[in-house]
Amino acid sequence: MSAEGATGAASEWQAPVWRLVPFESLRVHELQYIYMARQAVFSVEQNCAFMDADGLDERAYHLAAWSPLQREPVAYARLLEPGAKYAEPSIGRVITTAAARGRGLGRETMVRALAHVAGIWPGSAVRISAQARLESFYGALGFVIAGPRYLEDGIDHTEMVRPAGTTALSPPRGGG
């Protein structure tokens, strides 16, 4: 992967290579680049100061879309085991980097994440803490609002759940 990062990525597009691994299988540089991507989106773009390294990464599977055009993943989600944050498995830290937006990677990331959750923890509901502005995005993926809005790190959020047994979504494009 190039050393240019998201800001220096070429304007051409190459489909990313998807990789799902538990924390202990992440390479040191992969973890660094994941943190860089998460901080670029959450801390810099959204102007939100919060403790991203919250101690839950080591209890998670990490789904990342890697592009040869930049060192950081172009899309990412963290899949937490049941009991780590909620009674159910959960998906969080979902991002698409600026260089890759407008290509459907947000939906593809979630479709892939949900398929992996179903494979790892079959028959489970999935709970998320969604930014309120994304309620309809997650609603289209089968999530329903499960509580009132609340403020988290200065941003309105809504707890949402995708009930167990919800119909699988159309498969994502490409392999991986």
N, C-alpha and C positions, 0 to 999 in steps of 0.2 A: 504494500500500500504506500502511496506517496506520502512525503513529509509535508505536503502543502496544507493539509487540513481542509475543512469545509470552505473557508473563505477563498482558497486558491484553486478549488476544484474546477476542472474544465467544464465548458458548457455542454459538451456531449454527454450522453447518458448511456450507461451500461447497467444491465440488470444486476442487482446485488446477489451475493451468495449468502444464504441464510444459515445460521448456526445456532443451535440450542445446546447449552451446556450447563451443568451445575457449577457453582462457584469454584469448587476446587479444581475444575478442569479449565478454567479461564487462564490464559497466559497473562503474565504480568502486564505486558503492553496492551493487551486487549482490555483489561480492567481499567488501565489508565485512560485509554481512548473512550471507553464507555463513560467513565466519569467526566471526561472533557465534553462529550456530546451532551450528557445530562445537564452539566453546569451551563453550557452555552444556551440551551433551551430554557431551563427553569430559572437560573440565576440571572443571566445576562438579558435574554430576550424578554422574559416575563418580569424582570426587575424584582425578583423574589429572593430574599435572603432567608435560607433555611438550611438545616443540617441534612444534606443529601445522603451522605454516608451514615445511615441511621442504624447500622448494626444488623440489618435484615438481609443484606446482600449474600452473606454466607449461608443463608437458609433458602436461597432462591435458585431457580433455573434462570439463565439469562439468554434471551432470544435477541439476536442482533443480525442486521442485514449489512454485510460488508461490501464496500465498493472498491475497486482498484483505483478510483479517482480521488479518494480521500482516506486518511488514516482512521478517522472516527467512523463509527457505524452510521449509516444513513437513516436507519430506523432501529428502534430498540423497545423492548418491554421486559419487565421483571415479573416472573411467575413465583409467587410465594406459596409454600406448603400450607395445608390446613393448620390452624393454630398459631401461625407466625404473626398474623395481623388480625385475622378474623377466624371464626370457626371453619369457614369454607376456604378453599384455595382462593387466591386473589391475584389480580394482574395490576401492575402499577408501573410508575416511571415510564409511561408510554410516550415515546417521542418520534418525530420525524425531523431530521435536521433541515435547516433552511435550504441547503443545496438540493434537497430531494423532494421538496413539497410540490404538490400539484400532480403527483404521479400515482395517487391511490395507495401509497405505502402505509398510511395510517390505518386504513381498513384492512389491508393485507397483513399488517403486523398483528392486528387484533384477531383476524380469522385464524392465522397461524397459532397465535397464543392460545386461543380457545381450543383449537384442535389438540395442541400439546397438553393442555390441562385435562381434556377428556381422556387422553391416552395415559397420562401419569396418575391422575386421580379420577378414575371412571365413576360416572353416576353422581358427581358432585355439582352442586350449584357453584357459581363463581360470584364473588363480591368485589366491588371496586369502590374507590373514592374518586369520583369523576369531577373535573372542573365543571361547574354549572353550565358554562357556555357550550359544553360538549354533550349535554344530556340527550339531544336528538341523535347525535352521531352514535352514542352507545345504545340508545333505544332501538335504532335500526339493526343493531347486532343482537337484539333479544334481551337487553337489560331493562329492568323496570326500577323506578324510584323506590327506595326502601326506607326513606327517612327524610326529615326536613333538611333544608340547606343549612350549611354551617361555614364558618370562616376558618380556613386552614392556611397558614402562612400568608395571610392577607388576600387570599383569593377565595371566592365563593365556590363551595364544593357540595356535592350531593352523593350520599351513599346509594349505590345501585346494586342490584343482584340479577344475575341471569339464572333462572331456576334450573334445577337438575332436569334433564330430559328435554331441554329446549332443542328444537330441530337444528341439525348441523347446518352451517352456512356453506355457500358455494365455495369450492376449493379455490385457493389463491392461484394466481397465474405463475407459471414457471415451476421449477423444481425446488427441492430443499426441504 
